[in-house]
Amino acid sequence: MSSLSATIQDVFNEPACAKNATKSAADRKKGCTKQLQPGGAAGGCAFDGAKIALQPLTDVAHLVHGPIACEGNSWDNRGAKSSGPTLWRTGFTTDMNETDIVFGGEKRLYKAIREIIEKYDPPAVFVYQTCIPAMTGDDINAVCKAAREKFGKPVIPINSPGFVGPKNLGNKLAGEALLEHVIGTEEPDETTPYDINIIGEYNLSGELWQVKPLLDELGIRILSCISGDGRYREVAYSHRARAAMMVCSKAMINVARKMEERYGIPFFEGSFYGIGDTSDSLRQIARLLVDRGAPADLLDRTEALIAREEARAWAAIAPFKPRFQGKKVLLITGGVKSWSVVAALQEAGLELAGTSVKKSTKEDKERIKELLGQDAHMIEDMTPREMYRLLKDAKADIMLSGGRSQFVALKAAMPWLDINQERHHAYMGYVGMVKLVEEIARTLFNPVWAQVRRPAPWDDPADTWQARADAALAAEAADPGKAEQARRAAGVCACKGVDLGTIEDAVRAHGLSSLDEVRRHTTAATGCGACASRVEDVLAALPALAAE
Amino acid sequence: MTQSAEHVLDHFELFRGPEYQEMLVNKRQQFENRRDPAEVERVREWAKTPEYQEKNFAREALTINPAKACQPLGAVFAAVGFEGTLPFVHGSQGCVAYYRSHFSRHFKEPTSCVSSSMTEDAAVFGGLNNMIDGLANTYSMYKPKMIAVSTTCMAEVIGDDLNAFIKTAKEKGSVPAEFDVPFAHTPAFVGSHVTGYDNALKGILEHFWDGKAGTAPKLERAPNGKINFIGGFDGYTVGNLREIKRIFGLMGIGYTILGDTSDVWDTPTDGEFRMYDGGTTLAEAADAVHATATVSMQEYCTEKTLPFIAGHGQEVVSFNHPVGVAGTDRFLMALARLTGVEIPAELERERGRLVDAMADSSAHIHGKKFAIYGDPDLCLGLAAFLLELGAEPTHVLATNGNKAWAEKVQALFDSSPFGKNCHVYPGRDLWHLRSLLFTEPVDFLIGNTYGKYLERDTGTPLIRLGFPIFDRHHHHRFPVWGYQGGLNVLVTILDKIFDEIDSNTNVPSKTDYSFDIIR
């Protein structure tokens, strides 16, 4: 376990992360990932994070060492797409039993690896550690090493048992395993000045394939995608790429940064969501390649392609304008980059009623601060009434969000479109945005919503929950005291259950001026830390309040 | 030998064996004088064109693959819904064999029905003797509590007078004078099975309410606050009537189901053969005259029955096979209005659950195009539900639909933006539909078992909803009415949509990159 905890410490110390760089040494040690909140509605574990990060490698046998829980509940549960091998979709597990727990499961693991190699002969076997064998002391590193030597085949230990932390940490630990055991172990047949890596892209719904033709046209080769539609060998020789794009997610930042350190591969953080973002990313790729010696005409060719594709996309979106006249959209999301689709939505004539605060521009942030005090994590805890109020205040016609907010949206009678990973449509690239706009149009005009919003026709119209919620809202509006009470009751820190009023009182009473002081006095932002920026907003707003 | 006594192959396998294949090839080459396969292919393709469609729709005399059956089939349906009642079809016996097999194949239950077995003599000299002997034999052999008489074309063409025949038969002692023998003239050359249902039901009510063919005093109506319920000719009658009883129970309404087929077509396997089971008792049938109102779920199955009942002073309300939220809302509100009871919270919860399910899955149905064929009321109910889901019922076809029905369907289209490009086809058959499916393709076809040929020829996936359904089992045991029924229909449609996605993505290493487990 000592090497695992060393790895975790190493992962936490991520110099390429701007956020991390501003932290104190002690905070940095605590890590950037959310602490698990006992009693909370938990997200996935580190094992899950590692598994989803690597599972899209299509020709690898992914063997989960543990009791049936880990693989039994999760095999083949991701919408990543493969252009060839299907082995990655087969669920392999050691399915440990009581005897394995008592006497150790290493032999079973070794045999399982042997059986996979005998029956499937994959280019590599990835062995995932889980909580139970990690606790009973199965040394999967040693087993993998023995198997590697015996069978002459890469057998890669992925040391990310669930208990070490949340999903995001698992993503990084998976990246560490690749860095330690895979990347740089093979050589490509040939290299070109146009070779790139794409890191942190999973080809969900096959959306990478909406961008790949553009790269193909420019002569840019994806030497390796980690890990969407990837092959083991491609990852093994990915160190020969000239440049890398880290797809807009910090999940695998350690991989991108360490490949820059070790192999001199420059990277940038970009996104293929949204028209402007796609163009920017293509430009950046071209720029990095030219910097590293590719012929300079690549830049002009890229600009020409961007101009053509943008024109096409805008032209395809334009016809929706009349239909979207006066329609408002509310964007709520956890990780996915909803902010980058805003331009496309506005171009299609949709008004933006609000978006989640992460990564929004300052103006956006001002506009939505009152609408959305919380991020998606909080929205799941909202009652339908609170959601109703939120949506009513926003005067939104449709909500775009991740799958877990779906059911709340439906219960609050709000049209809803899924833009997170469980979706079935690919929204990446220029065509992806056109598809998104089409889907929004379909959702907005779906008659089910009218039905959802209508009470049963025999109900007294004054006695529906909507009417009651409206009445409560009206009462609040009529009574400044109640309105103030409601404003103060808005949650800020979900983990510790601290509301706005508590923070304001503490700031006023003790003359607090920094985040750390607020933390000490109220415990706000001492859980997952996601609300830190909101606490800072409260601090920034208080002098104005005092001035009133 | 392909076939051997040790291992007997059925037709799936047997005729694929080398010796049969060889024999068929030889026969084809030596004796069949086959058309040039290229010419066959050309014509096959031509039959998919608008040009062919025009000729197809210009057909005047020939009906090809009809989506309807004859009146007596409906008469038998209505009759078996009464306690201890044996349907007696006056006419040729072959017809009756069809009704029995038709129902047995759909409901997977025996269906008892007898015939007066008219032969050539009877056709020439009249069927009176067949009626006299037939009633006598039926009465003594099968011990029914009632014999409900209907007719085939044969008896109708020669003009047999059922009223007089039955009277004569009673006088001759075939059955006791007070024994109930209601009757209805049900010629197949008029209307369809839904008409026959209507006539037979009206005949039974007329018998009990209007003095049993002059042998008893007419009943004086004394309103008792109850509701009569008529399901109509309905392939889901077993599940539907049980659901309707549950709904009446939840609402606390006194009711009489006129023609309760839910037991006779779903008898338990417990060692006892039930020739008759359940059904509306004869006392209830007579007592039904006193009800406050009568509700019919299928307007076109009760076009004569409802005016007859209204003539006795009851309010009558009819629906068009309501499926889904709005249809069920209207049905329940009518019950509430007629009886003055409130719709219970439990039903409102079920409503909310159906709305929830529709919203959860609507994205998969929304915008899809459907062709629907079936009985007029079923077409209306399903089309309304599809519009509710944001789907387009592009083609709606009923061989037994008339002009008034077509206007009603058109009005339904006009009520929704999703009905804009939809068309109704009254009096057309499945060969017309075949052309439509080629020239204006849709995503899914809704119909009965016969739709499987259209599915095969046109590649349009078939969702089985209707009657008869021979090649899938037991769906008639689940309701399509009420909010629960709406949920069943939703699931039936969704299952096919998802199956279709799967079957389009299941070729290993070709299309299976989309062969997902989460939809």
Interface residues (C-beta under 8 A of the other chain):
Chain A: D76 N77 G79 K81 S82 S83 G84 T86 G206 F407 L410 K411 E422 H424 R442 T443 F445 N446 P447 V448 W449 Q451 V452 A456 P457 W458 D459
Chain B: V325 A326 D329 L332 M333 A336 E342 I343 E348 R351 V355 D356 M358 A359 D360 S362 A363 H366 G367 L387 E388 L389 G390 S416 P417 F418 P508 S509 D512 Y513 S514 D516 I517 I518 R519
